[in-house]
Amino acid sequence: MTSAMTSATTSATTQVRWAIAGPGRMAEVMAKAFPRVSNGRLVAVGSRSLERAQAFAQAYAVPRAHGSYAELVADPEVDAVYIATPHPQHTDVALAAIAHGKAVLVEKAFTATVADTERVITAARSAGVFAMEAMWTRFNPAVEHLRGIVREGFIGELRGIQGDLTAYREYLPGDRLFDPELGGGAVLDLGVYVLSFAQHFLGMPDVVHAVGGTYPSGVEGEVGVLLGYRDGRSATLSGAFTAQGPGRMMLVGTRGWVDVHPRFHRAPALTIWRGAQAERLEFEGGYEHEVVHVGECLAAGLTESPIMPLSDTLAVQRLMAEVLDQVHRFAAGG
């Protein structure tokens, strides 16, 4: 373990020194969250363009800007790297950071392929370096509370999940969301949320059925998924760029159900139903919670998160691969 990682794991009060790789839209969102991170601070940003890195650093008061990812991951004043590049670039940046002993928080979807996810996981585990997918939904206070509701059996035995994440986007062939070379498509951008949510609470399904449609560029614009379990449980999920929708989730149990209010990946509120009785709870969510969690894991000497373990990331990546295969075969008339 390198000195940088050692310094990041000495105590629960250690301030983890963070860098951001890829100064795009998600990087801006995360930079705005860092003032609320109690155990970390943003010290560096890197891009393939020094000008972009410098502009980002100036906008968000980041002390250092690097004109390459190689320089960023080699920075001795960095303990952990948040990787916010387009999906297909995640793998190379993550592998380089891990090789330098830097903890990595990799924006979802973790990579663009199952094989690349396996490569990053193998590298992290072999090096004993912390790695986690940035599935921020799992760390929001509402979902933390929801885990307790399910674990304690308050709604009985969990039997199913229903939900969607739809966000209309005008089709622009040059945009990353619609470019297959940049990991575009509804599954990697939106489907990862609904599939990860279902996997988190129900586990891996025994059967997957998926349908959907594609754009002229070849990426999928909408997807509907049924996950089936041998014991009768199920999840019905959808995601789309082609329509507007609420973005809600419902967990159904033998004694009641829980509505996770829109948009569920931000989890602003829960309504817990037991018969005709309903209780609504409000929560303050934010991206800072996942960053704080990484710092807590590093302070405890962990190399994986107990809430977002690498095994879950790999499971969801495999689910997405199966969904993508079925959707594209269906759209092609197969």
C-alpha beads as a LAMMPS data file, in Angstrom:
LAMMPS data file: protein, C-alpha beads

334 atoms
333 bonds

1 atom types
1 bond types

-500.0 500.0 xlo xhi
-500.0 500.0 ylo yhi
-500.0 500.0 zlo zhi

Masses

1 110.0

Atoms # bond

1 1 1 0.000 0.000 0.000
2 1 1 1.417 3.389 -0.950
3 1 1 2.101 6.253 1.427
4 1 1 -0.803 8.198 -0.085
5 1 1 -3.266 5.433 0.767
6 1 1 -1.717 4.957 4.200
7 1 1 -2.186 8.637 4.997
8 1 1 -5.821 8.374 3.917
9 1 1 -6.546 5.539 6.330
10 1 1 -4.940 6.692 9.530
11 1 1 -8.002 7.924 11.380
12 1 1 -11.687 8.694 11.026
13 1 1 -10.897 12.422 11.075
14 1 1 -8.341 12.350 8.246
15 1 1 -9.154 14.705 5.392
16 1 1 -8.957 12.657 2.210
17 1 1 -7.357 14.636 -0.604
18 1 1 -9.571 14.196 -3.662
19 1 1 -9.014 14.767 -7.358
20 1 1 -11.547 14.805 -10.183
21 1 1 -10.734 13.220 -13.542
22 1 1 -12.839 14.637 -16.351
23 1 1 -14.229 18.176 -15.820
24 1 1 -17.666 17.586 -17.381
25 1 1 -21.255 17.868 -16.176
26 1 1 -21.001 15.314 -13.372
27 1 1 -17.693 16.762 -12.216
28 1 1 -19.377 20.133 -11.784
29 1 1 -22.146 18.559 -9.714
30 1 1 -19.616 16.791 -7.518
31 1 1 -17.445 19.884 -7.103
32 1 1 -20.467 21.757 -5.766
33 1 1 -20.999 18.972 -3.205
34 1 1 -17.472 19.027 -1.790
35 1 1 -18.055 21.937 0.628
36 1 1 -20.461 19.565 2.440
37 1 1 -17.935 16.721 2.652
38 1 1 -16.805 16.562 6.262
39 1 1 -13.834 14.234 5.793
40 1 1 -12.395 15.268 2.439
41 1 1 -11.391 18.191 0.268
42 1 1 -10.975 18.698 -3.462
43 1 1 -7.342 19.454 -4.272
44 1 1 -6.858 18.689 -7.977
45 1 1 -8.586 18.272 -11.321
46 1 1 -7.344 16.635 -14.489
47 1 1 -8.325 16.645 -18.137
48 1 1 -6.806 15.800 -21.511
49 1 1 -6.998 19.563 -22.057
50 1 1 -4.976 21.725 -19.670
51 1 1 -7.162 24.708 -20.579
52 1 1 -10.332 22.840 -19.531
53 1 1 -8.700 21.695 -16.301
54 1 1 -7.548 25.230 -15.501
55 1 1 -10.981 26.687 -16.232
56 1 1 -12.615 24.123 -13.947
57 1 1 -10.033 24.750 -11.219
58 1 1 -10.678 28.468 -11.361
59 1 1 -14.461 28.039 -11.317
60 1 1 -14.443 25.760 -8.259
61 1 1 -11.363 27.000 -6.378
62 1 1 -9.415 23.767 -6.945
63 1 1 -5.733 24.280 -6.057
64 1 1 -4.113 22.303 -8.912
65 1 1 -4.975 21.554 -12.533
66 1 1 -3.365 18.812 -14.641
67 1 1 -3.347 18.589 -18.430
68 1 1 -3.383 14.781 -18.525
69 1 1 -4.828 11.939 -16.510
70 1 1 -1.349 10.458 -16.163
71 1 1 -0.181 13.598 -14.359
72 1 1 -3.300 13.624 -12.201
73 1 1 -2.977 10.057 -10.899
74 1 1 0.749 10.556 -10.284
75 1 1 0.135 13.632 -8.107
76 1 1 1.613 12.759 -4.677
77 1 1 -0.807 15.171 -2.984
78 1 1 -3.841 13.133 -4.092
79 1 1 -5.278 10.206 -2.101
80 1 1 -8.435 9.426 -4.080
81 1 1 -9.753 10.074 -7.591
82 1 1 -13.361 10.588 -8.616
83 1 1 -13.578 9.467 -12.248
84 1 1 -16.172 11.432 -14.215
85 1 1 -15.019 10.851 -17.791
86 1 1 -17.346 9.222 -20.374
87 1 1 -18.014 5.533 -19.608
88 1 1 -15.532 4.015 -22.115
89 1 1 -12.680 6.047 -20.589
90 1 1 -13.330 4.904 -17.013
91 1 1 -11.262 1.751 -17.335
92 1 1 -7.941 3.277 -18.368
93 1 1 -8.151 6.104 -15.840
94 1 1 -9.160 3.740 -13.024
95 1 1 -6.371 1.278 -13.825
96 1 1 -3.805 4.077 -13.903
97 1 1 -5.028 5.486 -10.589
98 1 1 -5.003 2.059 -8.945
99 1 1 -1.461 1.457 -10.220
100 1 1 -0.445 4.619 -8.332
101 1 1 -2.206 3.459 -5.160
102 1 1 -5.049 5.973 -5.410
103 1 1 -8.504 5.034 -4.192
104 1 1 -11.074 5.357 -6.968
105 1 1 -14.725 6.390 -6.981
106 1 1 -15.906 5.588 -10.504
107 1 1 -19.020 7.289 -11.845
108 1 1 -21.815 4.950 -12.869
109 1 1 -21.965 3.036 -15.072
110 1 1 -18.672 1.688 -13.727
111 1 1 -17.401 0.816 -17.216
112 1 1 -18.955 0.201 -20.626
113 1 1 -18.441 -3.589 -20.611
114 1 1 -18.386 -6.558 -18.256
115 1 1 -14.803 -7.363 -19.272
116 1 1 -13.587 -3.874 -18.346
117 1 1 -15.403 -4.014 -15.007
118 1 1 -13.680 -7.322 -14.271
119 1 1 -10.296 -5.786 -15.177
120 1 1 -10.733 -2.868 -12.774
121 1 1 -12.008 -5.090 -9.963
122 1 1 -9.121 -7.533 -10.407
123 1 1 -6.588 -4.697 -10.395
124 1 1 -8.052 -3.069 -7.288
125 1 1 -8.257 -6.299 -5.338
126 1 1 -4.779 -7.394 -6.393
127 1 1 -3.291 -4.055 -5.350
128 1 1 -5.331 -3.789 -2.152
129 1 1 -6.634 -0.392 -3.283
130 1 1 -10.114 0.885 -2.529
131 1 1 -12.533 1.018 -5.474
132 1 1 -16.259 1.797 -5.577
133 1 1 -18.919 2.652 -8.119
134 1 1 -20.417 6.101 -7.554
135 1 1 -24.003 4.887 -7.165
136 1 1 -25.000 7.849 -5.019
137 1 1 -28.579 6.652 -4.538
138 1 1 -27.475 3.932 -2.113
139 1 1 -25.946 6.528 0.208
140 1 1 -28.790 9.014 0.372
141 1 1 -30.455 9.130 3.810
142 1 1 -33.854 8.056 2.443
143 1 1 -32.429 4.846 0.988
144 1 1 -30.476 4.204 4.183
145 1 1 -33.790 4.480 6.055
146 1 1 -35.467 2.265 3.456
147 1 1 -32.884 -0.470 4.049
148 1 1 -33.854 -0.441 7.715
149 1 1 -37.563 -0.691 6.892
150 1 1 -36.965 -3.735 4.698
151 1 1 -34.440 -5.340 7.048
152 1 1 -36.763 -5.019 10.055
153 1 1 -39.710 -6.459 8.130
154 1 1 -41.906 -3.407 8.644
155 1 1 -43.690 -4.041 5.321
156 1 1 -43.398 -7.806 5.714
157 1 1 -41.561 -9.913 3.183
158 1 1 -40.449 -7.894 0.165
159 1 1 -42.105 -9.402 -2.911
160 1 1 -41.600 -6.908 -5.700
161 1 1 -40.328 -3.594 -7.020
162 1 1 -41.853 -1.342 -9.652
163 1 1 -40.269 1.793 -11.011
164 1 1 -38.929 3.950 -13.797
165 1 1 -36.387 6.596 -14.623
166 1 1 -37.370 8.557 -17.712
167 1 1 -35.848 11.843 -18.810
168 1 1 -36.734 13.219 -22.232
169 1 1 -33.744 14.223 -24.330
170 1 1 -33.866 15.645 -27.838
171 1 1 -32.004 13.324 -30.173
172 1 1 -28.674 14.970 -31.034
173 1 1 -26.326 12.531 -32.800
174 1 1 -23.191 14.365 -31.668
175 1 1 -24.164 14.350 -27.989
176 1 1 -22.476 11.825 -25.674
177 1 1 -25.857 10.371 -24.677
178 1 1 -26.478 9.218 -28.252
179 1 1 -22.952 8.247 -29.278
180 1 1 -22.162 4.508 -29.043
181 1 1 -18.420 5.230 -28.965
182 1 1 -18.903 7.309 -25.806
183 1 1 -21.103 4.800 -23.980
184 1 1 -24.386 6.476 -24.904
185 1 1 -27.844 4.986 -24.538
186 1 1 -30.600 4.719 -21.982
187 1 1 -29.312 1.548 -20.337
188 1 1 -25.886 2.810 -19.232
189 1 1 -27.199 6.264 -18.324
190 1 1 -30.630 5.566 -16.768
191 1 1 -31.058 1.803 -16.652
192 1 1 -28.097 1.443 -14.328
193 1 1 -30.102 3.249 -11.637
194 1 1 -33.218 1.092 -11.827
195 1 1 -31.267 -2.165 -12.200
196 1 1 -28.916 -1.336 -9.325
197 1 1 -31.874 -0.398 -7.118
198 1 1 -33.643 -3.714 -7.805
199 1 1 -30.442 -5.726 -7.376
200 1 1 -29.744 -3.982 -4.078
201 1 1 -33.069 -5.013 -2.537
202 1 1 -33.936 -8.241 -4.388
203 1 1 -30.583 -9.671 -5.436
204 1 1 -29.764 -11.145 -8.826
205 1 1 -32.736 -12.440 -10.816
206 1 1 -33.127 -15.880 -12.330
207 1 1 -34.791 -14.553 -15.485
208 1 1 -34.379 -11.291 -17.431
209 1 1 -36.745 -10.118 -20.168
210 1 1 -36.027 -6.803 -21.905
211 1 1 -37.480 -4.880 -24.852
212 1 1 -36.855 -1.422 -26.242
213 1 1 -36.097 0.781 -29.213
214 1 1 -33.003 2.335 -30.737
215 1 1 -32.003 5.625 -32.356
216 1 1 -30.406 5.902 -35.825
217 1 1 -27.003 6.078 -34.123
218 1 1 -27.620 2.577 -32.772
219 1 1 -27.972 3.328 -29.062
220 1 1 -31.166 2.484 -27.238
221 1 1 -33.593 5.286 -26.438
222 1 1 -35.963 3.333 -24.220
223 1 1 -36.032 0.051 -22.357
224 1 1 -38.505 -2.013 -20.385
225 1 1 -37.258 -4.828 -18.132
226 1 1 -38.882 -7.651 -16.195
227 1 1 -36.692 -9.375 -13.605
228 1 1 -38.015 -12.712 -12.376
229 1 1 -37.066 -14.825 -9.350
230 1 1 -37.729 -18.540 -8.847
231 1 1 -39.591 -17.834 -5.611
232 1 1 -42.130 -15.628 -7.415
233 1 1 -40.676 -12.196 -6.678
234 1 1 -40.304 -9.755 -9.559
235 1 1 -39.245 -6.273 -10.591
236 1 1 -40.766 -4.276 -13.450
237 1 1 -38.508 -1.437 -14.509
238 1 1 -38.165 1.085 -17.313
239 1 1 -35.914 3.860 -18.504
240 1 1 -36.122 6.223 -21.460
241 1 1 -34.844 9.340 -23.183
242 1 1 -37.957 9.298 -25.390
243 1 1 -40.550 10.298 -22.788
244 1 1 -41.165 12.250 -19.615
245 1 1 -41.950 10.258 -16.511
246 1 1 -42.073 10.545 -12.724
247 1 1 -38.940 8.610 -11.817
248 1 1 -40.474 6.791 -8.865
249 1 1 -40.032 3.420 -7.167
250 1 1 -42.413 1.282 -5.154
251 1 1 -41.402 -1.619 -2.908
252 1 1 -44.239 -4.055 -2.254
253 1 1 -44.319 -6.345 0.788
254 1 1 -46.691 -8.805 2.398
255 1 1 -47.767 -6.254 5.052
256 1 1 -47.456 -2.959 3.202
257 1 1 -45.471 -0.976 0.678
258 1 1 -43.156 2.007 0.363
259 1 1 -43.315 4.750 -2.252
260 1 1 -39.907 6.267 -3.018
261 1 1 -40.920 9.656 -4.323
262 1 1 -39.643 11.230 -7.554
263 1 1 -37.021 11.348 -8.531
264 1 1 -36.170 8.164 -6.728
265 1 1 -32.436 8.254 -7.429
266 1 1 -32.349 11.496 -5.422
267 1 1 -34.792 9.977 -2.880
268 1 1 -36.278 13.200 -1.442
269 1 1 -39.090 11.435 0.445
270 1 1 -40.636 8.092 1.382
271 1 1 -44.250 7.246 2.101
272 1 1 -44.653 4.071 4.153
273 1 1 -48.022 2.338 3.847
274 1 1 -49.461 -0.208 6.269
275 1 1 -53.060 -0.800 5.195
276 1 1 -54.811 2.578 5.115
277 1 1 -52.166 4.180 7.337
278 1 1 -49.485 6.244 5.620
279 1 1 -46.429 8.020 6.957
280 1 1 -44.445 10.424 4.788
281 1 1 -40.830 11.182 5.642
282 1 1 -38.694 13.907 4.036
283 1 1 -34.934 13.641 3.514
284 1 1 -32.030 15.777 2.362
285 1 1 -30.067 13.876 -0.267
286 1 1 -26.835 14.822 -1.983
287 1 1 -23.688 13.578 -3.656
288 1 1 -21.625 14.340 -0.576
289 1 1 -22.886 11.216 1.204
290 1 1 -21.045 8.796 -1.098
291 1 1 -17.829 10.822 -0.813
292 1 1 -18.078 10.845 2.986
293 1 1 -18.677 7.079 2.883
294 1 1 -15.488 6.521 0.880
295 1 1 -13.562 8.546 3.441
296 1 1 -15.038 6.450 6.241
297 1 1 -14.063 3.257 4.433
298 1 1 -10.506 4.515 3.945
299 1 1 -10.282 5.514 7.597
300 1 1 -11.364 1.990 8.555
301 1 1 -8.783 0.414 6.230
302 1 1 -11.404 -1.083 3.898
303 1 1 -10.760 -1.708 0.217
304 1 1 -14.448 -2.182 -0.667
305 1 1 -17.691 -0.618 0.471
306 1 1 -20.106 -2.784 2.455
307 1 1 -23.000 -0.830 0.877
308 1 1 -21.774 -0.708 -2.745
309 1 1 -19.415 -3.710 -2.946
310 1 1 -17.620 -4.535 -6.174
311 1 1 -19.593 -7.779 -6.395
312 1 1 -22.780 -5.704 -6.767
313 1 1 -21.166 -3.526 -9.418
314 1 1 -20.174 -6.601 -11.411
315 1 1 -23.632 -8.141 -10.982
316 1 1 -25.344 -5.004 -12.308
317 1 1 -22.844 -4.718 -15.161
318 1 1 -23.765 -8.262 -16.180
319 1 1 -27.467 -7.399 -15.909
320 1 1 -26.967 -4.379 -18.167
321 1 1 -25.085 -6.494 -20.703
322 1 1 -27.967 -8.970 -20.845
323 1 1 -30.524 -6.166 -21.133
324 1 1 -28.529 -4.468 -23.902
325 1 1 -28.229 -7.709 -25.838
326 1 1 -31.962 -8.395 -25.620
327 1 1 -32.982 -4.827 -26.469
328 1 1 -30.802 -4.649 -29.563
329 1 1 -31.911 -8.072 -30.770
330 1 1 -35.528 -7.065 -30.198
331 1 1 -35.082 -3.708 -31.995
332 1 1 -33.475 -5.519 -34.940
333 1 1 -36.445 -7.847 -35.182
334 1 1 -34.667 -10.821 -33.700

Bonds

1 1 1 2
2 1 2 3
3 1 3 4
4 1 4 5
5 1 5 6
6 1 6 7
7 1 7 8
8 1 8 9
9 1 9 10
10 1 10 11
11 1 11 12
12 1 12 13
13 1 13 14
14 1 14 15
15 1 15 16
16 1 16 17
17 1 17 18
18 1 18 19
19 1 19 20
20 1 20 21
21 1 21 22
22 1 22 23
23 1 23 24
24 1 24 25
25 1 25 26
26 1 26 27
27 1 27 28
28 1 28 29
29 1 29 30
30 1 30 31
31 1 31 32
32 1 32 33
33 1 33 34
34 1 34 35
35 1 35 36
36 1 36 37
37 1 37 38
38 1 38 39
39 1 39 40
40 1 40 41
41 1 41 42
42 1 42 43
43 1 43 44
44 1 44 45
45 1 45 46
46 1 46 47
47 1 47 48
48 1 48 49
49 1 49 50
50 1 50 51
51 1 51 52
52 1 52 53
53 1 53 54
54 1 54 55
55 1 55 56
56 1 56 57
57 1 57 58
58 1 58 59
59 1 59 60
60 1 60 61
61 1 61 62
62 1 62 63
63 1 63 64
64 1 64 65
65 1 65 66
66 1 66 67
67 1 67 68
68 1 68 69
69 1 69 70
70 1 70 71
71 1 71 72
72 1 72 73
73 1 73 74
74 1 74 75
75 1 75 76
76 1 76 77
77 1 77 78
78 1 78 79
79 1 79 80
80 1 80 81
81 1 81 82
82 1 82 83
83 1 83 84
84 1 84 85
85 1 85 86
86 1 86 87
87 1 87 88
88 1 88 89
89 1 89 90
90 1 90 91
91 1 91 92
92 1 92 93
93 1 93 94
94 1 94 95
95 1 95 96
96 1 96 97
97 1 97 98
98 1 98 99
99 1 99 100
100 1 100 101
101 1 101 102
102 1 102 103
103 1 103 104
104 1 104 105
105 1 105 106
106 1 106 107
107 1 107 108
108 1 108 109
109 1 109 110
110 1 110 111
111 1 111 112
112 1 112 113
113 1 113 114
114 1 114 115
115 1 115 116
116 1 116 117
117 1 117 118
118 1 118 119
119 1 119 120
120 1 120 121
121 1 121 122
122 1 122 123
123 1 123 124
124 1 124 125
125 1 125 126
126 1 126 127
127 1 127 128
128 1 128 129
129 1 129 130
130 1 130 131
131 1 131 132
132 1 132 133
133 1 133 134
134 1 134 135
135 1 135 136
136 1 136 137
137 1 137 138
138 1 138 139
139 1 139 140
140 1 140 141
141 1 141 142
142 1 142 143
143 1 143 144
144 1 144 145
145 1 145 146
146 1 146 147
147 1 147 148
148 1 148 149
149 1 149 150
150 1 150 151
151 1 151 152
152 1 152 153
153 1 153 154
154 1 154 155
155 1 155 156
156 1 156 157
157 1 157 158
158 1 158 159
159 1 159 160
160 1 160 161
161 1 161 162
162 1 162 163
163 1 163 164
164 1 164 165
165 1 165 166
166 1 166 167
167 1 167 168
168 1 168 169
169 1 169 170
170 1 170 171
171 1 171 172
172 1 172 173
173 1 173 174
174 1 174 175
175 1 175 176
176 1 176 177
177 1 177 178
178 1 178 179
179 1 179 180
180 1 180 181
181 1 181 182
182 1 182 183
183 1 183 184
184 1 184 185
185 1 185 186
186 1 186 187
187 1 187 188
188 1 188 189
189 1 189 190
190 1 190 191
191 1 191 192
192 1 192 193
193 1 193 194
194 1 194 195
195 1 195 196
196 1 196 197
197 1 197 198
198 1 198 199
199 1 199 200
200 1 200 201
201 1 201 202
202 1 202 203
203 1 203 204
204 1 204 205
205 1 205 206
206 1 206 207
207 1 207 208
208 1 208 209
209 1 209 210
210 1 210 211
211 1 211 212
212 1 212 213
213 1 213 214
214 1 214 215
215 1 215 216
216 1 216 217
217 1 217 218
218 1 218 219
219 1 219 220
220 1 220 221
221 1 221 222
222 1 222 223
223 1 223 224
224 1 224 225
225 1 225 226
226 1 226 227
227 1 227 228
228 1 228 229
229 1 229 230
230 1 230 231
231 1 231 232
232 1 232 233
233 1 233 234
234 1 234 235
235 1 235 236
236 1 236 237
237 1 237 238
238 1 238 239
239 1 239 240
240 1 240 241
241 1 241 242
242 1 242 243
243 1 243 244
244 1 244 245
245 1 245 246
246 1 246 247
247 1 247 248
248 1 248 249
249 1 249 250
250 1 250 251
251 1 251 252
252 1 252 253
253 1 253 254
254 1 254 255
255 1 255 256
256 1 256 257
257 1 257 258
258 1 258 259
259 1 259 260
260 1 260 261
261 1 261 262
262 1 262 263
263 1 263 264
264 1 264 265
265 1 265 266
266 1 266 267
267 1 267 268
268 1 268 269
269 1 269 270
270 1 270 271
271 1 271 272
272 1 272 273
273 1 273 274
274 1 274 275
275 1 275 276
276 1 276 277
277 1 277 278
278 1 278 279
279 1 279 280
280 1 280 281
281 1 281 282
282 1 282 283
283 1 283 284
284 1 284 285
285 1 285 286
286 1 286 287
287 1 287 288
288 1 288 289
289 1 289 290
290 1 290 291
291 1 291 292
292 1 292 293
293 1 293 294
294 1 294 295
295 1 295 296
296 1 296 297
297 1 297 298
298 1 298 299
299 1 299 300
300 1 300 301
301 1 301 302
302 1 302 303
303 1 303 304
304 1 304 305
305 1 305 306
306 1 306 307
307 1 307 308
308 1 308 309
309 1 309 310
310 1 310 311
311 1 311 312
312 1 312 313
313 1 313 314
314 1 314 315
315 1 315 316
316 1 316 317
317 1 317 318
318 1 318 319
319 1 319 320
320 1 320 321
321 1 321 322
322 1 322 323
323 1 323 324
324 1 324 325
325 1 325 326
326 1 326 327
327 1 327 328
328 1 328 329
329 1 329 330
330 1 330 331
331 1 331 332
332 1 332 333
333 1 333 334
